[in-house]
Amino acid sequence: MHTPHPALAVTIDVVFDDGTRLSGDGRVRDRYGVPMTASAQFKTAWAMPEQWNADSVSLEPWAGRTANLEVVLGTSGLSEEPPAKGLVEGFIEVIVSKRAATVASGMAMPTPAERVDTRRGSHSGARFSRGNTIPITAVPHGFCFLSPATNADDTRWPYRWSAHDHDHGRPLTALQFSHQPSPWIGDRGVLQVRPFIIAPGGTPPYIVPGTEFARPHLYAAQLHGGAFVEMTATSHGGIFRIAADASSDIVGFSIGAPQGAGRVTFHDNGTFDGWTPEGAADWGNPPRAYFAGRILDESSVDGRAVTASGALEVRIAQSFLSVDQARRSLAQELPVSRSFEAVRESLHAEWNGLLSAVELPEASPAERQWRGLADDDARAQIASALYRLHLYPNTTAENTGTVEVPRLRFANPMVRSSPHGEATTGAPVEDGDLHVNNGYWDTYRTVWPALALFDPEGAGRMLDGLLQQACRGGWMARWSAPGYVDSMVGTSSDQIFADANRWAVPFDEQAAFETAWRNACEPSADPRQGRKGIARGRFTGYISSDVSEGMSWSIENAISDAAIGRFASRLAAQGTGSTARWAAYARYFGNRALSYRTLFDPAHGFFRGKNAAGRFSETFDPRDWGGDNVETNGWGMSVSSVHDGAGLAALHGGRGGLRAHLDRLFAEPETGDVAFAGHYGVVIHEQREARAQRSGMCALSNQPAHHIPWMHVHGDRPWRAGALVHRLAGRLFAGAMIGQGFPGDEDNGEMSMWWLWAALGLYPLELGSGELHIGSPLFDDIRVRRANGGSLRVRAFRPHPDAHYLVSATLAGVPLERATLSVDALKGDVELELVFTPDASEAAASPLWAEEMRATLWQPDLTRNGGHPLDSSHAALFDDGAASETALRTASAGWVFSQTSTVTDVTITAAADTAADAYVWQTSDSGKKWRDVATTHREMLIAGRTTPFTFAEPVTARMLRVRAVNEPVTLRQLELFNLGHPSC
């Protein structure tokens, strides 16, 4: 599973005064739940090379004893595997400290919010990510964030756990407003409140080590020099306080944007206002951020610095609309009558409500004596995962009315703004609630299914908020920050909407479907919108390598198309009107989702990009990063067709062939060598992280790999999936105690939710299918409490801790036939009981894994099978969009088959809007006598957009044409399919 990395074979042991050893007691577990033997520590592989690795173990059972501490280097398993080059080198630091009072000794149990250290993931940077997060104190899904900064000049990585450390601690250069969804996207609307002691402008104060309290509802720290700072948040604002140890000492805040940009104006009545600059119009189009504040203590102002004797409190609200709206939000959310403590505790309670959604049974005092650290770590990780889930997406709505009669409005970033003013935005101001800050390629896999699980109503409100992107800008964003950003591949909002519909989340599903149809079937002139290369790709079935990362685009498009097909099928089944239309779309997209198979190269056993002529490149190495693949290599994309597991297995010669490929994938080491950097030219951080994880080519540090271990469910040993996920989830999320906690970028909650789904032993592999695959939970008893009042309890029964192969499953006492859980079953209080074995042969005999898998055949456009256009001048209408500007105005156009053929479905792509009654389909065997044929529905053709239709009855003939009823129609492309009888 992983290369030796002998330098990581390090642990500690304790020899007690009676000669017994810590490692000799099988009850002992470290904070990750691992025994303290050298072999167990190394075998678990939780430590990473090129990183600090931190662990701890409790000596509470031996309180009062004397002992010697030993550092253990190496294990017996490494004795015959010396390092290939030179000596093993590294650094070891061992700290023996007294732990704070425990629950057993009477200390109150921390609340869920108090268990969350928001600095988890901040021990990161551009070179290596253990989360790439910032510590955020905020209202769940609120308008703005509050965050500390250790480098106020860096708005991408403003807080870094270790990079800015000095011998006497890390600097606190600012407390600041933030709207950052990712360091790679960048921040906007940053307003800084820089604390100082004695005088502004000097060396920033340093945090006294061990005093930082970074929680969802509060950030606080003691500063060298004798002062204490803290801040708490509302949706649109925050309170910032600094208090000197001595009441006569001078303290203060300097207020403004990074590098002094923007405007700050102080007024004689203790208020101030101003703005921070807008962002780039072509990178999210962030509007100018206005603010208004109030100083609550007697103070003096010098430039942008506010100084007070002893203590100072400042309250600030932000707005994208105007200074007046910032003042209104300040009055609504942070009136002087509402104390800091009241705001803090209200936010504390709000977070506790959300972070209590997943429960573990309480450990007994006897259990905590041996596993207390592991129990605390598990609870903290669950609460932290839920915290990250509920940070994004974010509302942009502002209450322009009153608390009693609210009126929500927002500055629209989906279209270009007029010049912004000193006090009022130049952006269009709209009614409603727009939600932003989401990279859908990142979040579709795990975040949105989790939101549907935990809070269907809340998820629905946010989905309607996302739909404002298309309502106000014409298209859904691929990355909203807050407007359109040209980043990543795929229009993944398609499967987000489709899956939410399958979970029965309440939202405007028909409007959502229309956005997905546009993404899939209409090219955009703006590279920030829609699918790149789709002008031809919708007809060829793949995106050419002429488009950057074309192969990744192709696979993601196929996943989206499958979801759209399921979405349409469910809309048809719901009988929500236009049933025949939905059914036609379901047939078309369901078939189109299989065209990705043409990119499989059986000679190499991998998916490969093709050029516009349909040819593979002459050279290929699956270890090369980039090129046709986004943030991964050929191995990383090799099993990405999650929507078509049976088809993928068939491409590999059957389920055994797919399993063998996965075995090779996990065995092939990622070297991180620049020789395989591909078109990137340098080793990017994802490649470096993939090497560190020692899981072959399964780079779980990034989203393209998150399905890989689960794809074993489509191989001939499907029970392996759960065991593999259990192992990976159990070892790759270590290090939270030193600001790590993730194996790679924690993007908008996605990495957290991958872990939490693993903790539950479930996974939403095929979005829109309504099924969760069952694996091996990280905990033997775990419960989800849903916001709608229901609950799901998952219980695991194992004869041995290493038993991770599923042999039986019952839901509410009824045996399951397959190792999947239908989302339809999640009504009321349900209990899922799982029985595991360590014996693979016992698992193989389980009926859970007996299901036969059959691949659906892909049906290409029938015009590829021979024949010619009725009119030779119309050849461009059947050329798969090669002549991209084709627009033929004609009275009729059609195809002559080389032999009698059956057609069940067609698509029309018109170059101009065309009324539903302006055209009719006709068939003939001679070309002299034509017969009208009906489609199951009729609809207007939208210019440039491909529209599918199903014939009421299959048409079998030599010729088929579309004819204008009165005026000629202007066409771009026609497609003809045989997808089987529409009643089947």
Secondary structure, DSSP 8 states (H G I E B T S, - for coil): -----GGG-EEEEEEETTS-BGGG-TT---TTS--SSHHHHHHHT---TTS--------GGGTT--EEEEEEE--GGGTT---SSS----------------GGGT-----HHHH--TTTT-S--SS--S------B--TT-S-EEEEES-TT-SSS---TTTT-BTTB-B--EEEEE--S-TTT---S-EEEEEEESSTTSS--BB-TT--EEETTEEEEEETTTEEEEEEE-SSEEEEEEEESSTTSEEEEEEE-GGG-SEEEE-TTSEEEEEE----TTTT----EEEEEEE-S--EEETTEEEEESEEEEEEEEESSBHHHHHHHHHHH--TTS-HHHHHHHHHHHHHHHHTSEE-----HHHHHHHHHHHHHHHHHHHHHHHHHTT-SEE--EE-S-SSS--EEEE--SS------SSB--S-EEES--EE-EEHHHHTTTHHHHHHHH-HHHHHHHHHHHHHHHHHHSS-BSEESSSEE--SSS-THHHHHHHHHHTT--S-HHHHHHHHHHHHH---SSTTBS-TTHHHHHHHSS--TTSTTHHHHHHHHHHHHHHHHHHHHHHHHHT-S-HHHHHHHHHHHHHHTTGGGGGEETTTTEE--B-TTS-B-S---TT-BSTTSSSSBTTTTTT--TT-HHHHHHHTTSHHHHHHHHHHHHHS-----GGG-GGG-S--HHHHHHHHHTSTT--TTSGGGTTGGGGGGGSS-TTHHHHHHHHHHHHSS--GGGT--SSS---TTHHHHHHHHHHHTEE--STTS-EEEE---SSSEEEEE-TTS-EEEEEEE-SSTT--EEEEEEETTEE-SSSEEEGGG-SSEEEEEEEEES-HHHHHT-GGG------------GGGGS-EESSGGGGGGGSTTSSTT--EEESEEEEEEEEEEEEEEEEEEESS-B-TTSEEEEEESSSSS-EEE-BS----B-TT-EEEEEEEEEEEEEEEEEEESSS-EEEEEEEEE----TT-
